[in-house]
């Protein structure tokens, strides 16, 4: 019996993992887009959170995505509250599916899913096969657990334990502990439904265990947020506060929730005793679990602002610390490594962060050379150190993502992001090594470009700056239109380079030997700015490779 119980549980959890990973791989990019577009207000955010979590069956992944959007400024913490609340609704789908008692088809699902995965050559089709295979394992594990627990119907200590679960305190504690152990509220409620189908658990006991599962799943969110940014901690805190308050709210209303679930669930009046309990209770527990989360969301959705203020008070913004590293990644999250579509998305955002740093360096370089300020040149070198840190962190992250199984589309995305990361780092090196050296030469030798040449170089720098900015937009937003704009700047940049070169050639013919040093610096400045535009154009061509 013990072997059957734990073996069935192992198959159940393994099937859940297989199905969830395949669902995340298939729906990862689409779910990211849905989250980004449908969170304009709290209600749409709750609906979106429920939809995304119902598809990928992982509220923790939904929460991690939300944290990324909050960090990026795409979504406010108040908006994220709705998504996190909706995620709880999405996790109830597993219990609903299990309660329909289609476990007799377990081996059919396993065979069909395995056949699709084994014989298909298309990665996407194989992942769909894995989803079906995982679902079959879930049902098969349930069957094994149900059969293993059969003898317990006549075992008095076990019957007394199950009867004790009807006491809210004990049921909630047991549900919370088990969920914290298996790291999945969906798994806990699914097992509760299985036990109910054997007639072991009454509806109040099942509801108490489900309430405990909602508390226990907070452990997953807290563990994921440890050592993370303030937005991550606040998002996890919202999850904890919402689930704790929701469970406490219904602690004294389990009987009322049970009555409501009974009214909306199918009745089997022809059956009696244990048989009726086993027939009706699974659907009632699944419905009560969904009702609990839906009603909690409707009750608390109006308190999103006070909840946001509470978690912000608990986790205030950190004071700047000069001893800390000069820069750190803003978006990279290890929790997403095993979901390549989502991991590549945060890597793309981090490359955008590197792009912001490079644009800041360009402005600093222009100001340093114009003002002839040595301290600004030193600051430029410091900013390049920060850019190098980001570049290395992104490279290391992408290296880990590259070890996962990538689809053809993900492989292409991986290549573009990694190449863009290298090109932006190259722009930073041109700014730090070449322009800083030219700036020091101008200061050291007191060189003074002519007013006309200064205007021409400023004009060229403005065009190059716009090109780099559009290249960064191309990466961050996956924007082919921005890439086209970078490439369309080519004729304008060439015109400005030609104008500068012609002016320099004219000055070379007219000037004396004393001005040669200044002209050499002007030629080098023009060449380095052209080099920077060339690198930004290479980034753009990653998104529009047909362009020459």
Buried (B, 14 or more C-beta within 10 A) or exposed (E): EEEBBEBBBEBBBBBBBBBBBBBBBBBBBEBBEBBBEBBEEBEBBBBBBBBBBBBBBBBBBBBBBBBBBBBBEBBEBBBBBBBBBBBBBBBBBBBBBBBEEEBEEBEEBBEBBBEBBEEBEEBEEBBBBBBBBBBBBBBBBBBBBBBBBEEBEEEEEBEEBBEEBBEBEBBBBBBBBBBBEBBBBBBBBBBBBBBBBBBBBBBBBBBBBBBBBBBBBBBBBBEBBEEBBBBBBBBBBBBBBBBEBBBEBBEEBBEEBBEBBBEEBEEBEEEEEEEBBBBBBBBBBBBBBBBBBBBBBEEBBEBBEEBBEBBBEEBEEEEEEEEEEEBEBBBBBEBBBBBBBBBBBBBBBBBBBBBBBBBBBBEBBBEBBBEBBEEBBEBBEBBBEBBBBBBEBBBEBBEEBBEBEBBEBBBEBBBBBBBBBBBBBBBBBBBBEBBBEBBBBBBEEEBEBBEEBEBBBEBBBEBBBBBBBBBBBBBBEBBEEBBBBBBEBBEBBEEBBEBBBEBBEEBBEEBEEEBEBBBBBBBBBBEBBBBBBBBBBBBBBBBBEEBE
